[in-house]
Amino acid sequence: MKPIARLRSPLTLFVLLSVLTALVYLSVSRAYGYVGFGLDDAWIHQTYARNLGMRGEFAFIPGRPSAGSTAPLWTGLIALGYMLRLEPRLWTYALGAASLSLAAWLAHRLVAVYWPERRMAALLAGAVVALEWHLGWAAMSGMETVLFAALALAAFALPEERPDWLGLVAGFSVLLRPDGLTLLPFAAARLVWPRWRGWKALLHLLAAFAAVFGLYLGFNFWLSGSPWPNTFYAKQAEYAVMREFPLWARAVWRCELNGRCEPGVALLPWIGAQVLLLPGLAAGAVRAVRERRWERLLPLLWAAAFIAAYVLRLPVSYQYGRYVMPVIPALIVLGVGGVWELWRLHSERLWPRVLSRTWAAAFGALTLIFWGQGALLYARDVRIIETEMAATARWVAVNTPPGALIAAHDIGALGYFGNRPLLDLAGLISPEVIEFIRDEARLADWLTRQGAEYLVTFPGWYPKLTEAVAAQEVFRTGAPYSPAAGGENMAVYRWPPASTSANEY
């Protein structure tokens, strides 16, 4: 095949755009002075992957297997890099770029399935996914988010004639995130709605899913005695207070007592150029109902159910809504397909043509503006992680006695660089703490009974704990970047409190 022919391939286009996104985001981050990951959780994956790839054990702390990784499949993919002795960050960036390419290609395929006559719409959908700022940020942050989003698209793009493939996709999605379980009923619905394909097809799907899901459950039981990873329980317990807000506040807009307001879970996926696709999404849904094209409604119903699950159980909006980011490609697919039917780019009438072209130009401009803004946010987040979590972990590795027991919240970088035994206040590798995860008095007693020697945290996260040991602070990062973003500096304290017993505390 000639080079020019290869360049015209949609997959080649999406790979090029995804690599461009990766290079721009990493270059901006490097220009800000740091190369790393925008989330401390990424270092959790790296720590598990390093132990898996180099020691053959699924453990955060060597010799102590644990179920602290929510995404064992993603951890396993990263572990391949350690087995092959590749540079870990570079390998993880490559996985992120590959995941983004796959998501873009599957978005293109899904538009082609739903609107086979709209070739340019399919290309546009794939390109927008490759340039969407949430997805670019997530792809370079070392997390499984974009690969999970790609599997979600695959659950709707794969042919119904291969129900076993649909079952495997749903099963492997759970290996990336427990909420992949939401895909199963919608993958099964494709065999039932609009045309019943028989019990045999449905049983094939369920058997393929069960084969993967059964291994996943067994793996978690072997590690922790529970069917789900520790993170599944810990996150819901830690943020249970968020469920006290009214449903509308969790979903749309929430204001706290300190006057700080932020968008709810349902609004977060729309922050970007995709907000201009809302009319197309609505028009496409109405047309699907009118024409009885029920299959076009399934991705929208899945996205709604997925968001609703987070509104009900984990309505957190930090990190740009990374938990609900996987629905964005599906919304782009349906939005682009619907808006393409509304645009009249070549209409003979002046106003429809002018409005359509203005709309299309605004969408393209916003896509690029948010793409660039996403690179700046990514660079800022990497800089904060490197100057807070990673810097603290490196200090602990040099300035604490070997074998010192460290209690911490945010254990990712500390586990990777600190080389010390840990007590996890967030419950990922210390699941016994989940029962009293926000009770600082019980936490203090637990830390003392466990023999903790140091406490590592942001002071504001545990005000009572850190107040009790304020006079025993031995390190604070002092970097200006986290305070400039509205946060604070991470600190290290000696434990237990010098003048207060655990019982009095």
PEWO-V182178 format. One record per residue. N is the residue number from 1. RES is the residue in one small letter. PSI is psi in degrees with one decimal (NA if undefined). D_LAST is the distance of its C-alpha to the last C-alpha in Angstrom with 1 decimal. Layout:
n | res | psi | d_last
N | RES | PSI | D_LAST
N | RES | PSI | D_LAST
This chain:
n | res | psi | d_last
1 | m | 135.5 | 73.3
2 | k | 153.0 | 73.8
3 | p | -42.0 | 70.9
4 | i | -34.1 | 71.5
5 | a | -39.4 | 71.4
6 | r | -37.6 | 68.1
7 | l | -28.4 | 66.7
8 | r | -9.7 | 67.8
9 | s | 132.9 | 65.7
10 | p | -41.5 | 62.8
11 | l | -41.9 | 60.5
12 | t | -41.9 | 61.6
13 | l | -45.1 | 60.8
14 | f | -34.7 | 57.3
15 | v | -44.0 | 56.6
16 | l | -44.3 | 57.8
17 | l | -38.2 | 55.7
18 | s | -41.5 | 52.6
19 | v | -38.6 | 53.2
20 | l | -45.2 | 53.8
21 | t | -46.7 | 50.5
22 | a | -46.3 | 48.8
23 | l | -41.8 | 50.6
24 | v | -46.4 | 50.1
25 | y | -43.4 | 46.3
26 | l | -36.4 | 45.9
27 | s | -42.1 | 48.3
28 | v | -40.9 | 46.4
29 | s | -43.0 | 43.1
30 | r | -37.1 | 44.9
31 | a | -28.6 | 46.3
32 | y | -5.7 | 42.7
33 | g | -3.8 | 42.1
34 | y | 147.2 | 40.3
35 | v | 124.2 | 41.2
36 | g | -133.5 | 38.5
37 | f | 151.6 | 37.0
38 | g | 3.3 | 35.6
39 | l | 139.9 | 32.7
40 | d | -28.4 | 30.1
41 | d | -29.1 | 30.8
42 | a | -33.4 | 34.2
43 | w | -22.4 | 32.8
44 | i | -47.5 | 31.3
45 | h | -42.1 | 34.9
46 | q | -39.5 | 36.2
47 | t | -46.9 | 33.8
48 | y | -44.1 | 34.8
49 | a | -39.0 | 38.4
50 | r | -44.5 | 38.6
51 | n | -34.5 | 37.4
52 | l | -45.7 | 39.8
53 | g | -30.8 | 42.7
54 | m | -20.9 | 42.4
55 | r | -11.2 | 40.9
56 | g | 25.0 | 41.9
57 | e | 141.1 | 38.5
58 | f | 84.1 | 36.4
59 | a | 144.1 | 33.1
60 | f | -45.3 | 30.7
61 | i | 123.4 | 29.8
62 | p | 132.4 | 33.0
63 | g | -4.5 | 33.4
64 | r | 82.2 | 30.8
65 | p | 140.4 | 32.6
66 | s | 160.8 | 30.5
67 | a | 49.9 | 31.3
68 | g | -4.0 | 29.4
69 | s | 120.6 | 32.6
70 | t | -21.7 | 33.6
71 | a | 75.8 | 37.2
72 | p | -30.7 | 38.5
73 | l | -43.3 | 42.0
74 | w | -41.3 | 41.1
75 | t | -41.0 | 39.2
76 | g | -39.4 | 42.3
77 | l | -41.5 | 44.5
78 | i | -37.2 | 42.5
79 | a | -29.0 | 42.6
80 | l | -38.6 | 46.4
81 | g | -39.4 | 46.2
82 | y | -37.5 | 44.3
83 | m | -37.1 | 46.9
84 | l | 2.2 | 49.7
85 | r | 37.9 | 48.0
86 | l | 157.6 | 48.1
87 | e | 120.7 | 46.0
88 | p | -45.0 | 42.9
89 | r | -42.4 | 42.5
90 | l | -42.6 | 46.2
91 | w | -41.2 | 46.4
92 | t | -39.6 | 43.6
93 | y | -40.9 | 45.2
94 | a | -40.8 | 48.5
95 | l | -40.4 | 46.9
96 | g | -43.6 | 45.6
97 | a | -39.4 | 49.0
98 | a | -40.2 | 50.7
99 | s | -40.5 | 48.5
100 | l | -40.5 | 49.3
101 | s | -44.2 | 53.0
102 | l | -43.5 | 52.8
103 | a | -41.2 | 51.1
104 | a | -43.8 | 53.8
105 | w | -41.8 | 56.6
106 | l | -32.6 | 55.4
107 | a | -44.0 | 55.1
108 | h | -44.8 | 58.7
109 | r | -39.3 | 59.7
110 | l | -39.4 | 58.1
111 | v | -40.3 | 59.9
112 | a | -31.0 | 63.1
113 | v | -44.6 | 62.6
114 | y | -34.6 | 62.1
115 | w | 71.8 | 64.6
116 | p | -22.2 | 67.0
117 | e | -4.8 | 69.3
118 | r | 68.9 | 66.7
119 | r | -43.2 | 66.7
120 | m | -32.8 | 65.5
121 | a | -38.8 | 62.7
122 | a | -43.3 | 61.5
123 | l | -41.0 | 61.6
124 | l | -44.4 | 59.8
125 | a | -45.2 | 57.0
126 | g | -42.2 | 56.5
127 | a | -40.2 | 56.6
128 | v | -40.3 | 54.1
129 | v | -43.2 | 51.6
130 | a | -23.6 | 52.1
131 | l | 2.5 | 51.4
132 | e | 131.8 | 48.7
133 | w | -37.4 | 45.8
134 | h | -44.8 | 42.9
135 | l | -35.9 | 44.6
136 | g | -43.2 | 45.4
137 | w | -46.1 | 41.8
138 | a | -38.6 | 40.7
139 | a | -35.3 | 43.5
140 | m | 2.9 | 42.5
141 | s | 6.9 | 38.8
142 | g | 18.3 | 39.1
143 | m | 168.2 | 38.2
144 | e | -0.4 | 40.2
145 | t | -48.1 | 40.5
146 | v | -37.0 | 44.2
147 | l | -38.8 | 45.4
148 | f | -41.9 | 43.8
149 | a | -38.0 | 45.6
150 | a | -42.4 | 48.8
151 | l | -33.8 | 48.5
152 | a | -42.7 | 48.0
153 | l | -40.2 | 51.3
154 | a | -32.7 | 53.0
155 | a | -21.1 | 52.2
156 | f | -19.3 | 54.5
157 | a | -26.6 | 57.0
158 | l | 149.8 | 58.0
159 | p | 142.3 | 61.1
160 | e | -20.1 | 60.8
161 | e | -10.9 | 63.5
162 | r | 71.4 | 60.8
163 | p | -26.9 | 58.2
164 | d | -37.4 | 56.9
165 | w | -42.8 | 56.0
166 | l | -41.4 | 54.1
167 | g | -40.0 | 52.2
168 | l | -40.3 | 51.3
169 | v | -45.8 | 50.2
170 | a | -39.7 | 47.8
171 | g | -46.9 | 46.6
172 | f | -26.3 | 46.0
173 | s | -33.3 | 44.2
174 | v | -31.2 | 41.5
175 | l | -16.4 | 41.2
176 | l | -39.1 | 40.4
177 | r | 136.6 | 38.0
178 | p | -29.5 | 37.3
179 | d | -1.6 | 38.5
180 | g | -17.6 | 41.9
181 | l | -24.9 | 42.3
182 | t | -20.6 | 43.3
183 | l | -28.1 | 46.5
184 | l | -52.4 | 47.9
185 | p | -30.4 | 49.1
186 | f | -33.2 | 50.7
187 | a | -41.0 | 52.4
188 | a | -35.3 | 53.7
189 | a | -27.7 | 54.8
190 | r | -25.1 | 57.2
191 | l | -12.0 | 59.1
192 | v | -34.5 | 59.3
193 | w | 117.8 | 59.7
194 | p | -5.4 | 62.3
195 | r | 126.3 | 64.4
196 | w | 124.6 | 63.5
197 | r | 8.4 | 64.0
198 | g | 158.7 | 63.8
199 | w | -31.6 | 61.6
200 | k | -44.4 | 62.4
201 | a | -43.3 | 60.9
202 | l | -40.1 | 57.7
203 | l | -36.2 | 57.3
204 | h | -45.4 | 57.8
205 | l | -48.9 | 55.0
206 | l | -36.4 | 52.6
207 | a | -42.0 | 53.6
208 | a | -41.8 | 53.0
209 | f | -45.7 | 49.6
210 | a | -33.7 | 48.6
211 | a | -41.0 | 49.7
212 | v | -45.5 | 47.2
213 | f | -36.6 | 44.4
214 | g | -41.2 | 44.7
215 | l | -38.8 | 44.2
216 | y | -47.0 | 41.1
217 | l | -43.3 | 39.5
218 | g | -38.7 | 40.5
219 | f | -45.3 | 39.0
220 | n | -39.8 | 35.6
221 | f | -39.1 | 35.7
222 | w | -38.9 | 36.7
223 | l | -39.7 | 33.8
224 | s | -7.8 | 30.9
225 | g | 8.6 | 32.4
226 | s | 152.7 | 32.2
227 | p | -21.8 | 35.2
228 | w | 157.7 | 33.5
229 | p | 158.1 | 31.6
230 | n | -35.7 | 27.8
231 | t | -36.1 | 28.1
232 | f | -42.4 | 29.8
233 | y | -39.3 | 26.9
234 | a | -44.4 | 24.1
235 | k | -42.2 | 25.7
236 | q | -35.2 | 26.2
237 | a | -41.8 | 22.6
238 | e | -36.7 | 21.2
239 | y | 25.8 | 23.6
240 | a | -30.6 | 23.8
241 | v | -27.1 | 22.9
242 | m | -23.3 | 26.3
243 | r | -2.5 | 28.1
244 | e | -16.1 | 27.3
245 | f | 151.7 | 29.9
246 | p | 156.0 | 33.5
247 | l | -42.3 | 35.7
248 | w | -35.1 | 37.9
249 | a | -39.3 | 35.0
250 | r | -35.9 | 33.9
251 | a | -38.6 | 37.5
252 | v | -59.1 | 39.1
253 | w | 129.5 | 37.0
254 | r | 132.8 | 33.4
255 | c | 132.8 | 32.0
256 | e | 174.3 | 28.3
257 | l | -27.9 | 27.0
258 | n | 4.1 | 27.0
259 | g | -3.7 | 30.8
260 | r | 128.2 | 30.8
261 | c | 150.3 | 33.3
262 | e | 155.2 | 34.4
263 | p | 150.2 | 37.0
264 | g | 177.9 | 36.1
265 | v | -39.4 | 36.7
266 | a | -22.1 | 40.3
267 | l | -25.9 | 41.3
268 | l | -40.3 | 39.9
269 | p | -15.3 | 42.8
270 | w | 0.8 | 45.3
271 | i | 98.3 | 44.1
272 | g | -172.2 | 47.1
273 | a | -24.7 | 50.8
274 | q | -14.1 | 50.6
275 | v | -27.7 | 50.0
276 | l | -7.9 | 53.8
277 | l | -6.5 | 54.4
278 | l | -44.5 | 53.0
279 | p | -38.5 | 56.6
280 | g | -38.4 | 57.9
281 | l | -45.6 | 55.2
282 | a | -44.7 | 56.0
283 | a | -39.5 | 59.7
284 | g | -38.9 | 59.5
285 | a | -43.1 | 57.6
286 | v | -42.7 | 60.2
287 | r | -37.1 | 63.0
288 | a | -39.7 | 61.6
289 | v | -44.4 | 61.5
290 | r | -39.7 | 65.0
291 | e | 1.7 | 66.4
292 | r | 38.4 | 64.4
293 | r | 70.4 | 62.9
294 | w | -28.3 | 59.9
295 | e | -27.6 | 58.8
296 | r | -18.8 | 57.9
297 | l | -20.1 | 55.4
298 | l | -46.0 | 53.4
299 | p | -35.2 | 51.5
300 | l | -41.8 | 50.7
301 | l | -38.9 | 49.5
302 | w | -46.3 | 47.3
303 | a | -41.8 | 45.8
304 | a | -43.0 | 45.1
305 | a | -38.6 | 43.5
306 | f | -47.7 | 41.4
307 | i | -41.5 | 40.1
308 | a | -36.9 | 39.6
309 | a | -39.4 | 37.4
310 | y | -34.7 | 35.0
311 | v | -40.2 | 35.2
312 | l | -39.1 | 34.1
313 | r | -33.9 | 31.5
314 | l | 70.6 | 30.4
315 | p | 58.7 | 31.4
316 | v | 146.2 | 30.2
317 | s | 6.4 | 32.5
318 | y | 162.6 | 31.0
319 | q | 42.8 | 33.4
320 | y | 25.0 | 36.4
321 | g | 45.0 | 35.9
322 | r | -23.1 | 36.3
323 | y | -28.4 | 35.7
324 | v | 4.8 | 38.8
325 | m | -32.3 | 40.9
326 | p | -18.8 | 43.0
327 | v | -14.1 | 44.8
328 | i | -47.3 | 46.3
329 | p | -39.3 | 49.3
330 | a | -40.3 | 50.3
331 | l | -35.8 | 50.2
332 | i | -43.7 | 52.2
333 | v | -52.1 | 54.8
334 | l | -35.5 | 55.3
335 | g | -44.9 | 55.2
336 | v | -44.6 | 57.7
337 | g | -41.1 | 60.0
338 | g | -40.6 | 59.9
339 | v | -27.7 | 60.3
340 | w | -29.0 | 63.2
341 | e | -17.3 | 65.1
342 | l | -34.9 | 64.5
343 | w | 141.5 | 65.5
344 | r | 65.7 | 69.1
345 | l | -27.3 | 69.3
346 | h | 26.6 | 73.1
347 | s | 147.0 | 74.1
348 | e | -20.3 | 77.5
349 | r | 137.8 | 76.1
350 | l | -54.4 | 74.6
351 | w | -43.8 | 71.5
352 | p | -38.1 | 70.1
353 | r | -44.5 | 70.7
354 | v | -46.0 | 69.1
355 | l | -41.3 | 66.1
356 | s | -43.5 | 65.5
357 | r | -36.1 | 65.9
358 | t | -43.9 | 63.6
359 | w | -47.9 | 61.0
360 | a | -40.8 | 61.4
361 | a | -40.3 | 61.3
362 | a | -38.7 | 58.1
363 | f | -44.8 | 56.5
364 | g | -43.2 | 57.6
365 | a | -43.4 | 56.4
366 | l | -36.9 | 53.0
367 | t | -45.9 | 52.6
368 | l | -37.2 | 53.2
369 | i | -47.8 | 51.2
370 | f | -32.7 | 48.0
371 | w | -46.2 | 48.8
372 | g | -40.8 | 48.7
373 | q | -36.5 | 45.6
374 | g | -37.7 | 43.9
375 | a | -40.2 | 44.8
376 | l | -41.5 | 43.2
377 | l | -40.8 | 39.9
378 | y | -46.5 | 40.0
379 | a | -41.2 | 40.5
380 | r | -43.2 | 37.6
381 | d | -40.5 | 35.2
382 | v | -43.0 | 36.4
383 | r | -39.8 | 35.9
384 | i | -45.4 | 32.3
385 | i | -41.9 | 31.5
386 | e | -35.4 | 33.3
387 | t | -8.3 | 31.8
388 | e | -75.9 | 28.2
389 | m | -50.9 | 27.5
390 | a | -40.6 | 30.5
391 | a | -41.0 | 30.2
392 | t | -43.0 | 26.6
393 | a | -40.5 | 27.6
394 | r | -35.4 | 30.5
395 | w | -43.4 | 28.4
396 | v | -41.1 | 26.1
397 | a | -29.9 | 29.3
398 | v | -32.3 | 30.7
399 | n | 3.9 | 27.8
400 | t | 153.0 | 25.5
401 | p | 142.3 | 26.6
402 | p | 133.1 | 28.5
403 | g | -2.6 | 26.5
404 | a | 133.9 | 23.1
405 | l | 118.3 | 20.7
406 | i | 127.8 | 19.8
407 | a | 133.2 | 17.3
408 | a | 153.2 | 18.8
409 | h | 127.7 | 19.7
410 | d | 88.8 | 23.5
411 | i | -1.0 | 24.7
412 | g | -67.6 | 28.5
413 | a | -33.7 | 29.5
414 | l | -39.5 | 26.9
415 | g | -35.0 | 28.4
416 | y | -42.4 | 31.9
417 | f | -22.6 | 31.7
418 | g | -34.1 | 28.6
419 | n | 46.1 | 29.9
420 | r | 152.0 | 26.5
421 | p | 147.3 | 24.8
422 | l | 148.7 | 22.3
423 | l | 126.8 | 19.3
424 | d | 109.7 | 20.0
425 | l | -17.6 | 17.3
426 | a | -5.8 | 20.3
427 | g | 4.4 | 21.4
428 | l | -44.3 | 24.9
429 | i | 0.9 | 25.0
430 | s | 71.5 | 21.8
431 | p | -19.3 | 22.7
432 | e | -19.4 | 20.2
433 | v | -14.2 | 17.6
434 | i | -34.9 | 19.9
435 | e | -30.7 | 18.8
436 | f | 40.0 | 15.3
437 | i | -26.2 | 16.3
438 | r | 8.9 | 14.9
439 | d | 100.1 | 11.7
440 | e | -30.4 | 9.1
441 | a | -45.6 | 6.2
442 | r | -34.3 | 9.0
443 | l | -42.9 | 10.2
444 | a | -43.7 | 7.4
445 | d | -42.1 | 8.0
446 | w | -44.0 | 11.6
447 | l | -43.0 | 12.0
448 | t | -43.8 | 11.0
449 | r | -33.2 | 13.3
450 | q | -12.4 | 15.9
451 | g | 28.2 | 16.1
452 | a | 141.1 | 15.6
453 | e | -22.9 | 16.9
454 | y | 150.4 | 17.0
455 | l | 126.8 | 15.7
456 | v | 119.4 | 18.6
457 | t | 169.1 | 18.5
458 | f | 127.1 | 19.7
459 | p | -38.3 | 17.0
460 | g | -17.8 | 17.8
461 | w | -31.9 | 17.3
462 | y | 73.8 | 13.5
463 | p | -36.1 | 12.8
464 | k | -42.5 | 9.0
465 | l | -47.3 | 9.0
466 | t | -28.4 | 11.9
467 | e | -37.2 | 10.9
468 | a | -24.9 | 8.2
469 | v | 20.2 | 11.2
470 | a | -37.9 | 14.0
471 | a | -10.5 | 15.5
472 | q | 21.3 | 15.9
473 | e | 129.8 | 18.0
474 | v | -11.7 | 21.1
475 | f | 141.6 | 23.1
476 | r | 137.1 | 23.8
477 | t | -45.5 | 27.0
478 | g | 3.9 | 28.5
479 | a | 143.5 | 31.0
480 | p | -10.3 | 32.4
481 | y | -42.7 | 33.1
482 | s | -47.3 | 29.8
483 | p | -35.9 | 29.2
484 | a | -26.4 | 32.9
485 | a | 8.9 | 32.4
486 | g | 6.5 | 29.6
487 | g | -149.1 | 26.7
488 | e | 178.1 | 24.7
489 | n | 143.7 | 24.6
490 | m | 146.4 | 22.7
491 | a | 159.1 | 20.5
492 | v | 131.3 | 19.4
493 | y | 150.4 | 16.4
494 | r | 144.7 | 15.8
495 | w | 145.3 | 13.0
496 | p | 173.4 | 10.7
497 | p | 140.4 | 9.2
498 | a | -33.0 | 11.5
499 | s | 6.9 | 9.9
500 | t | 123.7 | 6.2
501 | s | 160.6 | 6.1
502 | a | -35.6 | 5.0
503 | n | -42.0 | 5.4
504 | e | -35.0 | 3.7
505 | y | NA | 0.0
